[in-house]
Amino acid sequence: MKISRATFLKLMAGMSALFSLVSCRRMRPIPENFHRVSVKPDLKLFEEEIAIASKNTPTNENLVRISRPGAHPKFPHADVRFGMAIDLEKCNGCGKCALACMVENNVPRVNEDESKRGRFMHWLEMRGDIPVMCAHCGDAPCEKVCPTGAAVASPDGFSAMVYPRCIGTRFCGANCPLHARKFNYTSAEENGFAYKFNAEVPLRPQGVMEKCSLCIQRLQNARIRAKTWGENWDGSGVKTACAEACPNRAIICGNWLDADSELVRATRGRILYAPKAIADFSPAVVYLLGKL
């Protein structure tokens, strides 16, 4: 018996819908502690985890003097290179920057088993009294070993993560001298530790590497606003969550290639430092201590 093309398509659509229903019924039930979105979770839990993690991480980094970051080696003709400077004479190690980072970027807490193993999912962690995060190296060792291109240099001068590309080899984490990349060993969603404070930032799945993004969502929003109004965007007027939350204004962010940026002005006449392990890789996140 012959059937029309339209009838055939209807039959196929019906079979597809039936198969989907049957497949859904066979899925395992969603755990009771599954929290995809939590409006007002207790921030004290995050603060407690930050305090615990601080005790389990190395003490102050071995800092060495460096010169002011310049153009990104891979993008020598770009007019933007984002980065930050942390003034150690103003920083009191309060940890509010770490909490702000977790809220802004939906960074999850970890379960008790991961905590015992020291596997905290903090993009910014307190090592002693020093805030430490990805240094966004211009010659980033992590990017060189990523087999899928998930760890990649951004034209804006920082080291980015393309999460859909990440297959969890952990090569980047092993090759990061600062150990600033964190691997998702378990599903934060299924454990009830994933909170979506910020709708602009997607939750990352189990099995990927995470790290500081310099609050890329804020940079993108600022770029779009400038483009909408027909303005030339130089990276000004954007603050990372950690810089915004610092009560002592110890964290300054901006464009290293703009002589009038707050970042460049704040670092004039100051001595710049970086952890010895990454000092030779052209870091965009530096520390300030003392004057020239």
N, C-alpha and C positions, 0 to 999 in steps of 0.2 A: 504494500500500500504506500502510495506516495503522499508525503506531507509537505506543506509549504515551508519556506524558509522561516517565516514568522512563527509558525507553530513549533518548528524545531528549536528555535531560540527560546521560546517560552518553556518548553520541556526541559531544556538544559538549565535554564535559570531556576526552575522549580527543584530540580535534582540538586543543584548547588546549594540552594537554601536549606533543603532537607539534610544534606550532608553536614552543613555548618551547625544545625541544631543538634544533631547527633553527636558531633565532635565536642560541642560545648558541654553537653551533659556528661561527657567522659572526663572532662578536666577536673583536676583535684580542686576541692573547695578552697576559697580564699581564707587565709588565716584570720582569726578574730583580731589579731593585733596589727593588721595591715593598715598603715596610715599613708595613703598617697598624698593627702593634703591635711594639714593640721593647722587650724587658724591661730590658736594661742597655746602652743606647748610651753612647758615650764622651762624658761631659760636658765634656771638654776642648775638643771641637769647638764646643760652644755658647759656652764662655768665650772662645775665640778669635774667634768671630763677634761677640760683644758688644764685644770690644776693638777690632775693625776698625770696627764701626759707630760706636763712640764717637769715633773719629778723623774720621769722615766726616759728623758731625752738627754743627749750630751750637754755639758755646760757650755759656757760662752765659746763662740767660734774663735779660731785662731785667725785674727784679722791682720792683713798686710796693706800697706799703702798702694793706691792705684791712681791713675790719672782719670780725668773726667771722661765719661763715656762719650764716644763720638758717633759717627754714622754707623749704621748696621752693616757689617761686612758683606752680607748678601744683597743689601739694598743701598749701595753707596750714594745713589742719586736721589733718594727719598728725602723729604723735608720734615719727616716726623719719625721720632724714635721715642716711644714711651718708656718710662722707668720711674723709679722712686729713690728717695734718699731718706734714711732713718737716722735722726739726730740722737746719738746715744747720750748726749748731755742733757737732753730733755726727756728721754724715755725713762720711765720708772718701772717698767716691766709689769704693768697692771694687767695685761692680757685682754683688755677691751677690744683691741684690734683683732685678735683671734676670734672673739665672739662675734664681732661685726661681720667678719669674713664668712663665718658659718651661716649666719642669717641671710646675708646678701646672696650667697651662692648655693644655698640649700645643701650645705655640706652635712652629711649625716653623722650621728653618733655611732658607736660600735657596741656590739653585745659584750657580755662579760668575758666570754672566751677570748675574743679579739683583744680586749683590754688587758687581760693577763699576759698576752703575748706581745704587748706594746704596739699593736697594729691600730693606731689611731688615724682616722681619716681627716686630718687637719691640713688645710692648704697653707695656713700660716700657723706656726707653732712657736712656743716660747722655749728657747734653749738657754737655760739659765735666766738671765734678764734681757735677752736679746730676741726680738722678733725675727724669725727666719722663714723665708718662703722661696719659691723658685726665683732665681736671680735673673731669668730671662737673658741668658747669655747670647751674645752675637754669634759666637762659634760654639754653639750648644752641643755637647757630647751626646746628649740624649737623642737629638734629631738624627744623628749620623747612623744610629743602629736600629732605628725603627723600620721594620720591614714593610709596613703598609702605608707610611706617610701620615700616620695619625699625629705624630709629633712633628710639627712643621713650623718654620719661621714665618711670621706674619709680616706683610709689607709695612706695617706700622711699627716694626722694630722689636716686637716681643715674641716669645716662644708660645705658640698656641697648641691646643689639643683638638683634633677632629674626632670626637668620640665614636661616631658611626664606623670609622675606619679601624678603631682599636680592637685587636683580637686578644689582648692580654698576654703577650709574650713576656712582658716585664723586662725586656732588653733595655728600654730607656731608663727604668728605675735602677737597674744594675750599673748603668753607665753614667749616672748622675753623681758627681763627686759630693754633692751637698745632700744627697738622699732626700730630695724635696718632693719626689713623686710618690704617690700612695696607691696601692693596689686594692681594689674592692674584692676582698676574699669571700665575703658573704653578701647576700641580698639585703640591703638596708630596708627595703620596702617590706619584705616578708618578715623581717625581725621587728618591724614597727619602729624603726629608727630613722626613717626618711621623712623629712618635713619640708613642705614646699612653702617657705616664707615668701619667696620671690617668684611670681608667675613667669617672669622673663627668662628664668634659668631652668632648663630641663633637669630632671633627676637622672643621674647616671646609673646604668645597670651594673649588675654583678659582673666581675671579670674584666674591668677596664682600669687603666691608670688615670689617676686624677692629680691635679695640681693647680696652683695659682694661675688665674687667667688675666690678672690686672683688671678685673671687673670689666671684661670685654663688652658686656651688654651696655654698660654706661658709655663706653667709647663709641659704640655703634650708634646709640641714640643721639649723642652729641653730633656725630658726623651727619646723620640724617637731618637733624634740625638745621644745621648749617647749610646743607644742600637745598633744603626746602626754601630757605630764605635767600638762596643765591649767594651765600657768603663763602669765602675761602677759609677752610677749617685748618687751624694750626695746632689743634689739640688742647687749646686753652679752655679753662672753665670746667674741667672734668676732675673729679676726685674719686679715688678708689674708696671702698667701704671702710677699709682699715684706717686710711688717712682721715676720713670724715669723722670716725668714732674716737680718734685719739684725743684725750682731754688736754694733753700738753702740746698738741700740734707738732709732735715729733716726727711724723711721717709726711713727707712732701712728695707729691706726684706731679708729673708733667712731661713736657717734650724736651729731651736733651738737646735737640737741634734748634730750639728757639731761644735766642739770647735773652729775650724778655720774659720767658716763662718763669713761673714761681719757683720751679725746680732749679733752674740755672741760677737765678738770683739768690736763692737760699744757700747754694753751694759755693758761691764766690768767696774766696778768702778762707775757705774751710779745707781741712785735710780729709781726703776721701779714702775709705777703706773697703775691703771686700774679704770674705773668707778665703784663706790661702788656697783652699782646694779648687776654687773656681776663678781666682784672680787673673789667670792667663786666658780666660775664655770670653773676655769682653762683656762682663755682667752689666745689666742695666739697672739693677737694684744694688745700691751701695749704702755705706754707713758713714756718718759724719762724726768726727771726734777731734777737737782742737782746732786751732787756727794757724794759717800760714804765717 
